[in-house]
Amino acid sequence: MSDDVINDEAASQYELHVDGEVAIAAYHLQGDFITFTHTEVPPALEGRGVGSRLIEGALADVRAKGLRVIAECSFVADYLERHPADRELTR
């Protein structure tokens, strides 16, 4: 399994490739804000922590770029609720 989260800027989504499948976190970028709109983990990868690793990697990239997060996606909102250290990205 690869832990390398890729930012496919052309598709406006972060990707995590695992076992021939792709989990995605779609976003919309406007100025200094990134709005996560949808997260999708293929059924074959569910229950393996793939979604959390995807968001962890995406937020690391967001932090490095100095962006602020808007979590329209419930999965991202739940992740931020469970990881208080990452909530600083929403302020």
C-alpha positions as CSV (number, residue, x, y, z in Angstrom):
1,M,0.0,0.0,0.0
2,S,1.3,3.4,-0.9
3,D,0.9,6.2,1.7
4,D,1.7,8.9,-0.9
5,V,-1.3,11.2,-1.3
6,I,-1.2,12.9,-4.7
7,N,-2.8,16.3,-5.4
8,D,-4.3,16.0,-8.9
9,E,-4.7,19.7,-9.4
10,A,-6.2,19.3,-12.9
11,A,-9.0,17.1,-11.4
12,S,-9.2,19.2,-8.2
13,Q,-8.8,16.2,-6.0
14,Y,-6.4,14.5,-3.7
15,E,-5.8,10.8,-4.4
16,L,-4.5,7.8,-2.6
17,H,-3.9,4.7,-4.7
18,V,-4.2,1.4,-2.9
19,D,-4.3,-2.1,-4.3
20,G,-5.3,-0.8,-7.8
21,E,-8.1,1.3,-6.4
22,V,-8.2,5.1,-5.9
23,A,-9.7,7.0,-2.9
24,I,-10.4,10.6,-3.6
25,A,-11.1,13.9,-1.7
26,A,-12.6,16.4,-4.1
27,Y,-12.1,20.1,-3.5
28,H,-12.6,23.6,-4.8
29,L,-9.8,26.1,-4.4
30,Q,-10.6,29.8,-4.2
31,G,-7.9,32.2,-3.0
32,D,-6.5,31.0,0.3
33,F,-9.4,28.7,1.0
34,I,-9.8,25.0,0.0
35,T,-13.3,23.6,0.3
36,F,-13.5,19.9,0.5
37,T,-16.7,18.8,-1.2
38,H,-16.6,15.0,-1.4
39,T,-14.6,12.1,-0.2
40,E,-14.9,8.7,-1.8
41,V,-13.3,5.4,-0.8
42,P,-14.0,2.4,-3.0
43,P,-15.9,-0.4,-1.2
44,A,-13.0,-2.7,-1.5
45,L,-10.9,-0.3,0.7
46,E,-13.5,0.5,3.3
47,G,-12.6,-0.2,6.9
48,R,-8.9,-0.1,6.3
49,G,-8.2,3.5,7.3
50,V,-7.7,4.6,3.8
51,G,-10.0,7.6,4.0
52,S,-8.2,8.9,7.1
53,R,-4.8,8.5,5.5
54,L,-6.1,10.3,2.5
55,I,-7.3,13.3,4.5
56,E,-4.2,13.3,6.7
57,G,-2.0,13.6,3.6
58,A,-4.3,16.2,2.0
59,L,-4.3,18.3,5.2
60,A,-0.5,18.1,5.4
61,D,-0.3,19.5,1.9
62,V,-2.9,22.2,2.7
63,R,-0.9,23.2,5.8
64,A,2.4,23.4,3.8
65,K,0.6,25.7,1.3
66,G,-0.8,27.9,4.0
67,L,-4.4,27.4,3.0
68,R,-7.5,27.4,5.2
69,V,-10.0,24.6,5.1
70,I,-13.8,24.7,4.6
71,A,-15.2,21.2,5.3
72,E,-18.4,20.8,3.3
73,C,-17.7,17.1,3.1
74,S,-19.0,15.3,6.2
75,F,-16.0,12.9,6.2
76,V,-13.5,15.8,6.4
77,A,-15.6,17.5,9.0
78,D,-15.6,14.3,11.1
79,Y,-11.9,13.9,10.7
80,L,-11.3,17.4,11.9
81,E,-13.5,16.8,14.9
82,R,-11.4,13.7,15.8
83,H,-8.1,15.4,15.2
84,P,-8.0,18.7,17.2
85,A,-4.5,19.6,16.1
86,D,-5.8,19.9,12.5
87,R,-8.7,22.2,13.4
88,E,-6.3,25.2,13.3
89,L,-6.6,24.9,9.5
90,T,-10.2,26.0,9.7
91,R,-9.5,29.3,11.4
